[in-house]
Amino acid sequence: MTAGVALLAPENVRAIAPYVPGKPIAETARELGIPEADILKMASNENPLGASPRALAAIRGALGELHYYPDGSGFELKRVLAGKLGVKPANIVLGNGSNDVLELAARAYLRSDESAVYSQHAFMVYPLAVQAIGARHVEVPARDFASDTEAMARAVRPDTKILFIANPNNPTGTFTPWSALRALLERVPPRVMVVLDEAYGEYLPDELKSPAPGWIAQHPNLVVTRTLSKAYGLAGLRVGYALAHPEVAEVMNRVRQPFNVNHLAMVAACAALEDETFIEASRRMNAAGLGQLRAGFERLGLGYIPSHGNFITVHVGAAEHIYKSMLAEGVIVRPIAGYGMPEHLRVTVGLAEQNERFLAALERALDRV
Ligand SMILES: Cc1ncc(COP(=O)(O)O)c(C=O)c1O
């Protein structure tokens, strides 16, 4: 007998389809009855190099401080970020991962009688954040899997309060030229908050680096979000941030939990942000791995979406079947039917030998179809 208490939750909350994360290593090992060390997880866009060694050393040095609450103002991390990015601490909102700041933007600005615009194949957290508020969704068809910024500008309605766009986008890896994003910002009315998600920005080559933080002074409705989960290798600690006009940052901070970022995460982030050697190594490894995966897909005759992230999305046809077949060998990738792409799989770039194992498992899985 069900207690019926779920029915007390509002309709919009009951309609939420929970986020499905990459399948965990421990769960897969249990199910297959093989050691965790034999599992290869390339499903959650994590950094195969691990975490920055400087971050790890900083964490060890902070273990004696865990009985204190963290600094709720994030003074030191904001100081490091401000110095690195050429912004003021008042421009920064810290989050428990960038997922947190994406939600803070929605909670701070979006009302249930308003709408949010985002692209088809956009990161799943945008619809989830909108749904939690009970606001309306405007999903704009993508063009060749990429965000169609002109169509997104046209899709803004009188009730639109927020527009989400990622660059590069996950799960497609597509990159939108900065000129097109600038044009979008110029076209969107200033009453619409534009949230630009740069979770994979560190992987862009120097000539494509984001100019967006420099646009905030002229466009105070722009919020740029970033994370330490990807290139900095700190996904498990959960730390991300938003760059925004001080007035916007102040409003977002009002809906933030007072201690939303934990102490070790902040200590590690400060050290990781200054570890240029590690970031450079992450970038080099990623570029080489993308090349290896592209070459492998070409050899197998598979189409793929050119990626600017630390993952790549490949057309395999019977994706669910191939996903399960690879899983049985202990290789975890990500099916993305939930993103409207039932014939593709997304794979995170690994180390050379991991990419090799993945490609071999993929080839065997394709032969079994
Ligand atoms: C486009 C995009 N934005 C944001 C995130 C959130 O990452 P985190 O909360 O770990 O910062 C992800 C994670 O996969 C992502 O792909």
The ligand as an SDF file (V2000), in Angstrom:
LIG
                    3D

 16 16  0  0  0  0  0  0  0  0999 V2000
   27.3320   21.5160  -19.8000 C   0  0  0  0  0  0  0  0  0  0  0  0
   27.5280   21.1930  -18.3490 C   0  0  0  0  0  0  0  0  0  0  0  0
   27.2810   22.1360  -17.4520 N   0  0  0  0  0  0  0  0  0  0  0  0
   27.4270   21.9160  -16.1350 C   0  0  0  0  0  0  0  0  0  0  0  0
   27.8290   20.6890  -15.6710 C   0  0  0  0  0  0  0  0  0  0  0  0
   27.8570   20.5020  -14.1860 C   0  0  0  0  0  0  0  0  0  0  0  0
   29.0500   20.1270  -13.7080 O   0  0  0  0  0  0  0  0  0  0  0  0
   29.4210   20.3580  -12.1770 P   0  0  0  0  0  0  0  0  0  0  0  0
   28.1590   20.4970  -11.4040 O   0  0  0  0  0  0  0  0  0  0  0  0
   30.2010   19.1710  -11.8220 O   0  0  0  0  0  0  0  0  0  0  0  0
   30.1970   21.6270  -12.1610 O   0  0  0  0  0  0  0  0  0  0  0  0
   28.0940   19.6630  -16.5660 C   0  0  0  0  0  0  0  0  0  0  0  0
   28.4860   18.3340  -16.0740 C   0  0  0  0  0  0  0  0  0  0  0  0
   28.5720   17.3650  -16.7580 O   0  0  0  0  0  0  0  0  0  0  0  0
   27.9390   19.9180  -17.9320 C   0  0  0  0  0  0  0  0  0  0  0  0
   28.1460   18.9650  -18.8440 O   0  0  0  0  0  0  0  0  0  0  0  0
  1  2  1  0
  2  3  1  0
  2 15  2  0
  3  4  2  0
  4  5  1  0
  5  6  1  0
  5 12  2  0
  6  7  1  0
  7  8  1  0
  8  9  2  0
  8 10  1  0
  8 11  1  0
 12 13  1  0
 12 15  1  0
 13 14  2  0
 15 16  1  0
M  END
$$$$
